[in-house]
Amino acid sequence: MRLGVMMPLGDIGGEPGVVRDFALEAEAMGYTNLGLPDHVLGVNAASRPDWGARNTSADLFHDPFVCFGFLAGLCRPTTEFSTQVLILAQRQAVLVAKQAASLDLLCGGRFRLGVGVGWNPVEFTGLNENFGNRGRRSAEQVEVMQRLWAEPHVSFEGRWHRIDDAGINPMPVNRRIPVWFGGHVEQTLERIATLGDGWIMNAYPPGAAIEAELATLRRLTEAAGRDPAVIGLEVWISGGAGDEASWRQEAAYWKAQGATHLTLTNTFGLRHHRRIAGRSMADHLAVMRRFQAAVAECL
């Protein structure tokens, strides 16, 4: 398994020196993957008293393509960058294909594009995209992007996209970029089986439920005429829950289930996940050191 960490920019800030220092510290500890979440718009919570604990304009989110482009020139040539996850359907597919290809070239083919359908209609309204058809449309978007990455000129006529014998330049390093899907509904597994390279999974703890889901994914992948062994699995473990012993035990469990990527998340607090108590750079680095030391023998 590769060891990753979600960059906690909402806690530590997004200034250039902070972004650089966090990434380089993570590399020095042995983290080989850096992940970034995605939101374009944050609502004004003052005008929405019932909004709750969801993301608002007070939460910092760098554009992942810009931030990873900055880090591509600073990080080691073995460090992988991944969006976790980019809300694809609130963007134009051709533009995302172009941005992803440019980033992939700048980082030497070390970019994974994690995509999801999103939950916030406010962002879709602001970006002039349809919230209601986002799942179905995103599947076609992936088809469009995969064609653009592979072929110098593309002719495409779909339900939501039309390309008239045109292409992007530059192309990705390997003429493809791995597309990983986030989510935990039935349609997510179907899209992974037919179109995806992996599953970014944070909905299930170890146990019978996730093992059943993984069995379903294998069955769907085989039905699509693909080898389940080529589908990657990334799982999140919370730095705010458990301790060294439980982290090591969980990492060993996920490895036995075929996980290819293990990612530490210190700011996510939904379902069984818990964010860490601290918010400073020092707080995050301290948990990262403990976690890496605990799971190193499982990688």
Solvent accessible surface area in square Angstrom, and as a share of the most:
residue,aa,sasa,rsa
1,M,42,0.19
2,R,85,0.31
3,L,2,0.01
4,G,1,0.01
5,V,1,0.01
6,M,18,0.08
7,M,5,0.02
8,P,6,0.04
9,L,6,0.03
10,G,54,0.52
11,D,33,0.17
12,I,23,0.12
13,G,16,0.15
14,G,10,0.09
15,E,103,0.46
16,P,91,0.57
17,G,25,0.24
18,V,37,0.21
19,V,3,0.01
20,R,98,0.36
21,D,59,0.31
22,F,0,0.00
23,A,0,0.00
24,L,69,0.35
25,E,67,0.30
26,A,0,0.00
27,E,7,0.03
28,A,74,0.57
29,M,29,0.13
30,G,33,0.32
31,Y,4,0.01
32,T,49,0.28
33,N,3,0.01
34,L,1,0.00
35,G,2,0.02
36,L,4,0.02
37,P,40,0.25
38,D,6,0.03
39,H,28,0.13
40,V,70,0.40
41,L,76,0.38
42,G,30,0.29
43,V,4,0.03
44,N,84,0.43
45,A,47,0.37
46,A,93,0.72
47,S,72,0.47
48,R,85,0.31
49,P,122,0.77
50,D,136,0.71
51,W,27,0.10
52,G,64,0.61
53,A,114,0.88
54,R,112,0.41
55,N,42,0.22
56,T,21,0.12
57,S,75,0.49
58,A,96,0.74
59,D,59,0.30
60,L,70,0.35
61,F,57,0.24
62,H,65,0.29
63,D,56,0.29
64,P,0,0.00
65,F,17,0.07
66,V,107,0.62
67,C,6,0.03
68,F,0,0.00
69,G,26,0.25
70,F,88,0.37
71,L,0,0.00
72,A,14,0.11
73,G,72,0.69
74,L,73,0.37
75,C,15,0.09
76,R,122,0.45
77,P,112,0.70
78,T,95,0.55
79,T,3,0.02
80,E,23,0.10
81,F,0,0.00
82,S,0,0.00
83,T,0,0.00
84,Q,9,0.04
85,V,31,0.18
86,L,0,0.00
87,I,12,0.06
88,L,0,0.00
89,A,0,0.00
90,Q,2,0.01
91,R,32,0.11
92,Q,119,0.53
93,A,1,0.01
94,V,64,0.37
95,L,87,0.43
96,V,0,0.00
97,A,0,0.00
98,K,75,0.32
99,Q,58,0.26
100,A,0,0.00
101,A,0,0.00
102,S,34,0.22
103,L,4,0.02
104,D,3,0.01
105,L,91,0.45
106,L,122,0.61
107,C,1,0.01
108,G,50,0.49
109,G,25,0.24
110,R,44,0.16
111,F,2,0.01
112,R,9,0.03
113,L,0,0.00
114,G,1,0.01
115,V,2,0.01
116,G,9,0.08
117,V,53,0.30
118,G,16,0.16
119,W,94,0.33
120,N,2,0.01
121,P,63,0.40
122,V,42,0.24
123,E,2,0.01
124,F,2,0.01
125,T,109,0.63
126,G,53,0.51
127,L,61,0.31
128,N,135,0.69
129,E,49,0.22
130,N,82,0.42
131,F,58,0.24
132,G,63,0.60
133,N,21,0.11
134,R,55,0.20
135,G,16,0.15
136,R,128,0.47
137,R,16,0.06
138,S,4,0.03
139,A,20,0.16
140,E,20,0.09
141,Q,1,0.01
142,V,0,0.00
143,E,75,0.34
144,V,0,0.00
145,M,0,0.00
146,Q,58,0.26
147,R,81,0.30
148,L,3,0.01
149,W,1,0.00
150,A,55,0.42
151,E,56,0.25
152,P,90,0.57
153,H,120,0.54
154,V,0,0.00
155,S,71,0.46
156,F,28,0.12
157,E,132,0.59
158,G,29,0.28
159,R,171,0.62
160,W,76,0.27
161,H,31,0.14
162,R,167,0.61
163,I,20,0.10
164,D,103,0.54
165,D,94,0.49
166,A,48,0.37
167,G,38,0.36
168,I,16,0.08
169,N,122,0.63
170,P,41,0.26
171,M,27,0.12
172,P,0,0.00
173,V,64,0.37
174,N,99,0.51
175,R,126,0.46
176,R,123,0.45
177,I,3,0.01
178,P,35,0.22
179,V,0,0.00
180,W,12,0.04
181,F,10,0.04
182,G,14,0.13
183,G,33,0.32
184,H,79,0.35
185,V,81,0.47
186,E,118,0.53
187,Q,91,0.40
188,T,9,0.05
189,L,3,0.02
190,E,70,0.31
191,R,38,0.14
192,I,0,0.00
193,A,1,0.01
194,T,79,0.46
195,L,34,0.17
196,G,0,0.00
197,D,22,0.11
198,G,0,0.00
199,W,0,0.00
200,I,5,0.03
201,M,3,0.01
202,N,30,0.15
203,A,12,0.09
204,Y,46,0.17
205,P,61,0.39
206,P,55,0.34
207,G,29,0.27
208,A,85,0.66
209,A,59,0.45
210,I,0,0.00
211,E,69,0.31
212,A,58,0.45
213,E,41,0.18
214,L,10,0.05
215,A,46,0.36
216,T,36,0.21
217,L,12,0.06
218,R,117,0.43
219,R,143,0.52
220,L,36,0.18
221,T,0,0.00
222,E,109,0.49
223,A,86,0.67
224,A,44,0.34
225,G,70,0.68
226,R,70,0.25
227,D,81,0.42
228,P,30,0.19
229,A,89,0.69
230,V,90,0.52
231,I,22,0.11
232,G,8,0.07
233,L,10,0.05
234,E,0,0.00
235,V,1,0.00
236,W,19,0.07
237,I,5,0.02
238,S,6,0.04
239,G,8,0.07
240,G,34,0.32
241,A,36,0.28
242,G,58,0.56
243,D,70,0.36
244,E,59,0.27
245,A,66,0.51
246,S,43,0.28
247,W,3,0.01
248,R,84,0.31
249,Q,135,0.60
250,E,36,0.16
251,A,0,0.00
252,A,49,0.38
253,Y,48,0.18
254,W,2,0.01
255,K,94,0.40
256,A,85,0.66
257,Q,52,0.23
258,G,46,0.44
259,A,8,0.06
260,T,54,0.31
261,H,15,0.07
262,L,0,0.00
263,T,2,0.01
264,L,0,0.00
265,T,2,0.01
266,N,4,0.02
267,T,49,0.28
268,F,45,0.19
269,G,44,0.42
270,L,105,0.52
271,R,111,0.40
272,H,60,0.27
273,H,3,0.01
274,R,124,0.45
275,R,79,0.29
276,I,9,0.04
277,A,105,0.81
278,G,20,0.19
279,R,113,0.41
280,S,55,0.36
281,M,48,0.22
282,A,70,0.54
283,D,55,0.28
284,H,0,0.00
285,L,16,0.08
286,A,48,0.37
287,V,17,0.10
288,M,0,0.00
289,R,122,0.45
290,R,103,0.38
291,F,0,0.00
292,Q,41,0.18
293,A,74,0.57
294,A,2,0.01
295,V,0,0.00
296,A,45,0.35
297,E,137,0.61
298,C,13,0.07
299,L,65,0.32
